[in-house]
């Protein structure tokens, strides 16, 4: 069974903890109750948050996806700290 994008990017404990390391935890948690699918959730972030927040959220999604691919294909598990810090580092460059 394929994982739903909502689970990977929102419900997963590793992802949620990685939000903290990018400084997005409070912002994204406030948006959760308003949306029930990933497209609407990210559109809400893009529409109502600053450009910096939107960019960090997009870069974090990229790093979550990359970490998931590493886990599935190479059985390499990244910690939320590594995912979040890598995303933040990429965004700041």
PADO-123497 format. One record per residue: x, y, z of N, C-alpha, C in turn; residue number from 1. Coordinates in Angstrom, 1 decimal, decimal comma, m for minus. Example, Ala and Ser with C-alpha at 12.3 -4.5 7.8 and 13.67 -1.06 7.14 Angstrom:
2
n.east n.north n.up ca.east ca.north ca.up c.east c.north c.up i
13,2 m5,7 7,8 12,3 m4,5 7,8 13,2 m3,3 7,8 1
12,8 m2,2 7,1 13,7 m1,1 7,1 12,9 0,0 7,9 2
***
This chain:
93
n.east n.north n.up ca.east ca.north ca.up c.east c.north c.up i
0,8 m1,2 0,0 0,0 0,0 0,0 0,9 1,2 0,0 1
0,6 2,2 m0,9 1,4 3,4 m1,0 1,0 4,3 0,2 2
2,0 5,1 0,7 1,7 6,0 1,7 1,1 7,3 1,1 3
0,2 7,8 1,9 m0,4 9,1 1,4 0,5 10,3 1,7 4
0,5 11,2 0,9 1,4 12,4 1,1 1,1 13,1 2,4 5
m0,2 13,1 2,8 m0,6 13,7 4,1 0,2 13,1 5,2 6
0,3 11,8 5,2 1,0 11,1 6,3 2,5 11,4 6,2 7
3,1 11,3 5,1 4,5 11,6 5,0 4,9 13,0 5,4 8
4,2 14,0 4,9 4,5 15,4 5,2 3,9 16,0 6,4 9
2,9 15,4 7,0 2,2 16,0 8,1 2,1 15,1 9,3 10
1,6 13,9 9,1 1,3 13,0 10,3 2,5 12,3 10,8 11
3,5 12,1 10,0 4,7 11,3 10,5 5,4 12,0 11,6 12
5,7 11,3 12,7 6,4 11,9 13,8 7,8 12,5 13,5 13
8,5 11,8 12,6 9,8 12,3 12,2 9,7 13,6 11,5 14
8,7 13,7 10,6 8,4 15,0 9,9 8,1 16,1 10,8 15
7,1 15,8 11,7 6,7 16,8 12,7 7,8 17,3 13,5 16
8,7 16,4 13,9 9,8 16,9 14,8 10,8 17,7 13,9 17
10,9 17,4 12,6 11,8 18,2 11,8 11,3 19,6 11,6 18
10,0 19,8 11,7 9,4 21,1 11,6 10,1 22,0 12,7 19
10,3 21,5 13,8 10,9 22,2 14,9 12,3 22,8 14,5 20
13,1 22,0 13,9 14,4 22,3 13,6 14,5 23,4 12,5 21
13,4 23,6 11,8 13,4 24,6 10,7 12,7 25,9 11,2 22
12,2 25,8 12,5 11,5 27,0 13,0 10,1 27,1 12,5 23
9,5 26,0 12,0 8,2 26,0 11,3 7,1 25,4 12,2 24
7,5 24,8 13,3 6,5 24,0 14,0 5,3 24,7 14,4 25
5,4 25,9 15,1 4,2 26,6 15,5 3,4 27,1 14,3 26
4,0 27,6 13,3 3,3 28,0 12,1 2,5 26,9 11,4 27
3,2 25,8 11,2 2,5 24,7 10,5 1,4 24,0 11,4 28
1,7 23,9 12,6 0,6 23,3 13,5 m0,6 24,2 13,5 29
m0,5 25,5 13,4 m1,7 26,4 13,4 m2,5 26,1 12,1 30
m1,9 25,7 11,1 m2,6 25,5 9,8 m3,3 24,1 9,7 31
m2,9 23,2 10,5 m3,3 21,8 10,4 m4,9 21,6 10,5 32
m5,5 22,3 11,4 m6,9 22,1 11,5 m7,8 22,7 10,4 33
m7,2 23,5 9,6 m7,9 24,1 8,5 m7,9 23,4 7,2 34
m7,0 22,3 7,1 m6,9 21,6 5,8 m6,9 20,1 6,0 35
m7,3 19,4 5,0 m7,3 17,9 5,1 m6,5 17,2 4,0 36
m5,9 18,0 3,1 m5,1 17,4 2,1 m3,8 18,3 1,9 37
m2,8 17,7 1,3 m1,5 18,3 1,2 m1,5 19,5 0,3 38
m2,2 19,4 m0,8 m2,2 20,6 m1,7 m2,9 21,8 m1,0 39
m4,0 21,6 m0,4 m4,7 22,7 0,3 m3,8 23,3 1,5 40
m3,2 22,4 2,2 m2,3 22,8 3,3 m1,2 23,7 2,8 41
m0,5 23,2 1,8 0,7 24,0 1,3 0,2 25,3 0,6 42
m1,0 25,2 m0,1 m1,5 26,5 m0,7 m1,8 27,5 0,4 43
m2,3 27,0 1,5 m2,6 27,9 2,7 m1,4 28,5 3,2 44
m0,3 27,7 3,3 1,0 28,3 3,8 1,5 29,3 2,8 45
1,4 29,0 1,5 1,8 30,0 0,5 1,0 31,2 0,5 46
m0,3 31,1 0,7 m1,2 32,3 0,6 m1,1 33,2 1,8 47
m1,0 32,6 3,0 m1,1 33,3 4,2 0,2 33,6 5,0 48
1,3 33,0 4,6 2,5 33,1 5,3 3,5 34,0 4,5 49
4,6 34,4 5,1 5,6 35,2 4,5 6,3 34,3 3,4 50
7,1 35,0 2,5 7,9 34,3 1,5 8,9 33,4 2,2 51
9,5 33,9 3,3 10,5 33,1 4,0 9,9 31,8 4,5 52
8,8 31,9 5,1 8,1 30,7 5,7 7,7 29,8 4,6 53
7,2 30,3 3,5 6,8 29,4 2,4 8,1 28,7 1,8 54
9,1 29,5 1,6 10,4 28,9 1,1 10,9 27,8 2,0 55
10,9 28,1 3,4 11,4 27,0 4,3 10,5 25,8 4,3 56
9,2 26,0 4,2 8,3 24,8 4,1 8,5 24,0 2,9 57
8,7 24,7 1,7 9,0 23,9 0,5 10,3 23,2 0,6 58
11,4 23,8 1,1 12,7 23,2 1,2 12,6 22,0 2,2 59
11,8 22,2 3,2 11,7 21,1 4,2 11,0 19,9 3,6 60
9,9 20,2 2,8 9,2 19,1 2,1 10,2 18,3 1,2 61
11,1 19,0 0,5 12,1 18,4 m0,4 13,0 17,5 0,4 62
13,4 17,9 1,6 14,3 17,1 2,4 13,6 16,0 3,1 63
12,3 16,1 3,4 11,5 15,0 3,9 11,4 13,9 2,9 64
11,1 14,4 1,6 11,0 13,4 0,5 12,3 12,7 0,3 65
13,4 13,4 0,3 14,7 12,8 0,1 15,1 11,8 1,2 66
14,7 12,2 2,4 14,9 11,3 3,5 14,1 10,0 3,4 67
12,9 10,2 2,9 12,0 9,0 2,7 12,5 8,1 1,6 68
13,0 8,7 0,6 13,6 7,9 m0,5 14,8 7,1 0,0 69
15,7 7,8 0,8 16,8 7,1 1,4 16,4 5,9 2,3 70
15,3 6,1 3,0 14,8 5,0 3,9 14,3 3,9 3,1 71
13,5 4,2 2,1 12,9 3,1 1,3 13,9 2,4 0,4 72
14,7 3,1 m0,3 15,6 2,4 m1,2 16,9 2,0 m0,6 73
17,5 2,7 0,3 18,8 2,4 0,9 18,8 2,0 2,3 74
17,6 1,9 2,9 17,4 1,6 4,4 18,3 2,5 5,3 75
18,4 3,7 4,9 19,2 4,7 5,7 18,2 5,6 6,4 76
18,1 5,6 7,7 17,2 6,4 8,4 17,9 7,7 8,9 77
17,3 8,8 8,6 17,8 10,1 9,0 16,9 10,6 10,2 78
17,6 11,2 11,2 16,8 11,7 12,3 16,1 13,0 11,9 79
15,1 13,4 12,7 14,4 14,7 12,4 15,4 15,9 12,5 80
16,3 15,8 13,4 17,3 16,8 13,6 18,1 17,0 12,3 81
18,6 15,9 11,7 19,3 16,0 10,5 18,5 16,5 9,4 82
17,3 16,0 9,2 16,4 16,5 8,2 16,1 18,0 8,3 83
15,7 18,4 9,5 15,4 19,8 9,7 16,6 20,7 9,5 84
17,8 20,3 10,1 19,0 21,2 9,9 19,5 21,2 8,5 85
19,4 20,1 7,8 19,7 20,1 6,3 18,8 21,0 5,5 86
17,5 21,0 5,8 16,6 21,8 5,1 16,9 23,3 5,4 87
17,1 23,6 6,7 17,4 25,0 7,1 18,7 25,5 6,4 88
19,7 24,6 6,4 21,0 25,0 5,8 20,8 25,2 4,3 89
20,0 24,4 3,6 19,8 24,6 2,2 19,1 25,8 1,9 90
18,1 26,2 2,8 17,3 27,4 2,6 18,1 28,6 2,8 91
19,1 28,6 3,7 19,9 29,8 4,0 20,9 30,0 2,9 92
21,2 29,1 2,1 22,3 29,3 1,1 21,8 30,1 m0,1 93
***
